[in-house]
Amino acid sequence: MNNTVKTILMVAGIVLLIYGIYTLIAPEASISVGPLNVEAQDNTNSYITIGLGIVALVASFLGGKKA
């Protein structure tokens, strides 16, 4: 595999991992009324993003090794 493709896959994998972890941690919506604080999250897409990031990183490290 070409070195440029490996580099692009590695950078894309790292960016996808960071974005997936950020969306997993950061709340989407929050409401604060007096002492009551309610936060809502939908983490379905963040798991998919993290998985794609891991696949891209693995492909960048294992792709095209010559024997």
C-alpha positions in Angstrom: 0.0 0.0 0.0 1.2 3.5 -0.8 2.7 5.6 2.0 0.3 8.4 1.2 -2.7 6.1 1.6 -1.4 4.8 4.9 -0.9 8.3 6.2 -4.4 9.4 5.1 -6.0 6.4 6.7 -4.0 7.0 9.9 -5.0 10.7 10.1 -8.6 9.9 9.3 -8.7 7.2 12.0 -7.3 9.5 14.6 -9.7 12.2 13.7 -12.7 9.8 13.8 -11.6 8.4 17.2 -11.3 11.9 18.7 -14.6 13.0 17.3 -16.3 9.8 18.4 -15.0 10.1 22.0 -16.0 13.8 22.1 -19.6 13.1 21.0 -19.7 10.2 23.5 -18.8 12.4 26.4 -20.3 15.8 25.6 -24.1 16.1 26.3 -26.3 17.0 23.4 -28.9 19.0 25.3 -29.3 20.1 28.9 -32.0 21.9 30.8 -31.4 23.6 34.1 -34.4 24.7 36.2 -33.4 25.7 39.7 -31.7 22.8 41.5 -33.0 20.4 38.8 -30.5 19.6 35.9 -31.4 17.3 33.1 -29.0 16.2 30.3 -29.9 14.1 27.2 -27.5 12.0 25.1 -27.8 9.8 22.0 -24.6 7.8 21.7 -25.5 5.6 18.8 -23.6 7.5 16.2 -20.5 7.9 18.4 -20.0 4.2 18.7 -20.2 3.9 14.9 -17.6 6.7 14.5 -15.3 5.1 17.0 -15.5 1.8 15.2 -14.8 3.4 11.9 -11.8 5.1 13.4 -10.4 1.9 14.8 -10.9 0.1 11.4 -9.1 2.9 9.6 -6.1 2.8 12.0 -5.9 -1.0 11.8 -6.0 -0.8 7.9 -3.2 1.8 8.0 -1.0 -0.4 10.1 -1.7 -3.7 8.5 -2.5 -2.8 4.9 -0.1 -3.9 2.2 2.7 -5.5 4.2 5.1 -7.4 1.9 6.3 -10.8 2.9 
